[in-house]
Amino acid sequence: MLATIALGAAQSPWGVASGAITRHLVATSLAILRGAFLANYISKKLVGYLGGVLFLVFVVATLFGVF
């Protein structure tokens, strides 16, 4: 976000805004397509377990001051 703001201040704000919006559209579209593809191979239950484990890893890392 900060890089987009800085670029908008240094360059054309309309160009920066349209580029950021377009890139966000592309990134979101790819995420949706990849998620739909992976949904065929990974169960919702596994995604829930992986999300929970990843959350706990970040909790422990934060407690030890890694981040």
Backbone as CSV, one residue per row, in Angstrom:
resi,resn,N_x,N_y,N_z,CA_x,CA_y,CA_z,C_x,C_y,C_z
1,MET,0.812,-1.189,0.000,0.000,0.000,0.000,0.860,1.259,0.000
2,LEU,1.877,1.240,0.828,2.724,2.425,0.897,3.457,2.673,-0.413
3,ALA,3.866,1.607,-1.063,4.540,1.766,-2.356,3.585,2.341,-3.385
4,THR,2.314,1.947,-3.347,1.330,2.484,-4.279,1.102,3.964,-4.012
5,ILE,1.035,4.351,-2.752,0.861,5.764,-2.407,2.058,6.576,-2.862
6,ALA,3.255,6.064,-2.601,4.465,6.780,-3.008,4.545,6.898,-4.526
7,LEU,4.202,5.837,-5.214,4.226,5.873,-6.673,3.182,6.844,-7.198
8,GLY,2.016,6.892,-6.569,0.974,7.830,-6.970,1.388,9.269,-6.763
9,ALA,2.197,9.523,-5.732,2.685,10.881,-5.492,3.751,11.268,-6.499
10,ALA,4.535,10.296,-6.947,5.639,10.593,-7.864,5.226,10.530,-9.326
11,GLN,4.228,9.726,-9.650,3.799,9.536,-11.032,2.344,9.974,-11.182
12,SER,1.746,9.600,-12.272,0.343,9.921,-12.523,-0.559,9.123,-11.586
13,PRO,-1.336,9.801,-10.741,-2.225,9.060,-9.837,-3.248,8.197,-10.576
14,TRP,-3.726,8.657,-11.735,-4.701,7.877,-12.504,-4.067,6.605,-13.053
15,GLY,-2.849,6.693,-13.516,-2.149,5.511,-14.009,-1.858,4.515,-12.902
16,VAL,-1.437,5.038,-11.761,-1.147,4.165,-10.623,-2.424,3.495,-10.129
17,ALA,-3.504,4.258,-10.023,-4.777,3.698,-9.541,-5.307,2.635,-10.497
18,SER,-5.274,2.920,-11.785,-5.789,1.935,-12.748,-4.906,0.686,-12.773
19,GLY,-3.612,0.856,-12.649,-2.708,-0.298,-12.593,-2.923,-1.136,-11.345
20,ALA,-3.128,-0.472,-10.202,-3.357,-1.196,-8.953,-4.683,-1.952,-8.999
21,ILE,-5.703,-1.320,-9.544,-7.009,-1.979,-9.643,-6.938,-3.179,-10.586
22,THR,-6.264,-3.003,-11.715,-6.127,-4.096,-12.678,-5.346,-5.254,-12.070
23,ARG,-4.263,-4.951,-11.379,-3.449,-6.010,-10.760,-4.236,-6.741,-9.684
24,HIS,-5.032,-6.005,-8.918,-5.853,-6.640,-7.899,-6.886,-7.566,-8.541
25,LEU,-7.456,-7.145,-9.649,-8.422,-7.979,-10.378,-7.762,-9.280,-10.852
26,VAL,-6.563,-9.165,-11.405,-5.854,-10.345,-11.900,-5.491,-11.284,-10.747
27,ALA,-4.965,-10.715,-9.652,-4.560,-11.542,-8.517,-5.760,-12.251,-7.889
28,THR,-6.877,-11.546,-7.756,-8.072,-12.151,-7.185,-8.626,-13.239,-8.095
29,SER,-8.625,-12.988,-9.394,-9.118,-13.992,-10.347,-8.278,-15.257,-10.300
30,LEU,-6.959,-15.104,-10.244,-6.081,-16.271,-10.159,-6.303,-17.036,-8.851
31,ALA,-6.521,-16.317,-7.762,-6.767,-16.983,-6.485,-8.062,-17.785,-6.528
32,ILE,-9.086,-17.233,-7.152,-10.359,-17.945,-7.265,-10.207,-19.196,-8.116
33,LEU,-9.526,-19.072,-9.246,-9.344,-20.218,-10.133,-8.501,-21.314,-9.480
34,ARG,-7.434,-20.901,-8.807,-6.588,-21.896,-8.132,-7.331,-22.553,-6.978
35,GLY,-8.122,-21.784,-6.252,-8.903,-22.349,-5.156,-9.922,-23.351,-5.654
36,ALA,-10.569,-23.040,-6.770,-11.542,-23.967,-7.348,-10.851,-25.247,-7.819
37,PHE,-9.653,-25.108,-8.364,-8.899,-26.278,-8.814,-8.481,-27.148,-7.632
38,LEU,-7.959,-26.507,-6.584,-7.505,-27.262,-5.414,-8.663,-27.885,-4.646
39,ALA,-9.847,-27.315,-4.746,-11.008,-27.862,-4.044,-11.345,-29.268,-4.532
40,ASN,-10.914,-29.601,-5.728,-11.140,-30.950,-6.251,-10.226,-31.989,-5.595
41,TYR,-9.120,-31.539,-5.015,-8.123,-32.461,-4.483,-7.966,-32.403,-2.965
42,ILE,-8.387,-31.316,-2.338,-8.206,-31.137,-0.906,-9.577,-30.948,-0.260
43,SER,-9.844,-31.676,0.821,-11.137,-31.572,1.487,-11.202,-30.311,2.359
44,LYS,-12.414,-29.885,2.659,-12.611,-28.719,3.529,-12.087,-28.992,4.933
45,LYS,-12.213,-30.231,5.353,-11.734,-30.612,6.676,-10.218,-30.448,6.771
46,LEU,-9.500,-30.874,5.742,-8.044,-30.730,5.718,-7.648,-29.254,5.714
47,VAL,-8.366,-28.436,4.954,-8.079,-27.001,4.923,-8.277,-26.402,6.316
48,GLY,-9.323,-26.822,7.018,-9.564,-26.353,8.377,-8.442,-26.738,9.324
49,TYR,-7.995,-27.991,9.244,-6.896,-28.448,10.091,-5.598,-27.706,9.776
50,LEU,-5.302,-27.544,8.502,-4.079,-26.825,8.120,-4.124,-25.372,8.570
51,GLY,-5.290,-24.748,8.439,-5.437,-23.369,8.903,-5.248,-23.257,10.403
52,GLY,-5.788,-24.213,11.150,-5.618,-24.216,12.601,-4.175,-24.413,13.016
53,VAL,-3.496,-25.335,12.368,-2.082,-25.579,12.679,-1.240,-24.364,12.336
54,LEU,-1.499,-23.764,11.200,-0.748,-22.567,10.809,-0.993,-21.425,11.788
55,PHE,-2.234,-21.270,12.253,-2.544,-20.253,13.245,-1.738,-20.485,14.519
56,LEU,-1.691,-21.739,14.983,-0.931,-22.045,16.197,0.562,-21.812,16.013
57,VAL,1.072,-22.086,14.828,2.491,-21.819,14.547,2.779,-20.321,14.667
58,PHE,1.891,-19.495,14.137,2.093,-18.046,14.238,1.941,-17.564,15.683
59,VAL,1.056,-18.192,16.453,0.911,-17.829,17.866,2.216,-18.097,18.608
60,VAL,2.768,-19.279,18.418,4.010,-19.645,19.092,5.153,-18.750,18.615
61,ALA,5.226,-18.482,17.333,6.283,-17.611,16.804,6.165,-16.204,17.370
62,THR,4.948,-15.717,17.532,4.752,-14.387,18.096,5.129,-14.359,19.571
63,LEU,4.783,-15.418,20.303,5.146,-15.475,21.723,6.653,-15.462,21.936
64,PHE,7.391,-16.091,21.033,8.845,-16.128,21.152,9.519,-14.938,20.481
65,GLY,8.744,-14.020,19.945,9.302,-12.803,19.381,9.936,-12.969,18.024
66,VAL,9.538,-13.966,17.271,10.098,-14.171,15.946,9.646,-13.047,15.005
67,PHE,8.407,-12.595,15.205,7.874,-11.528,14.336,7.894,-10.210,15.052
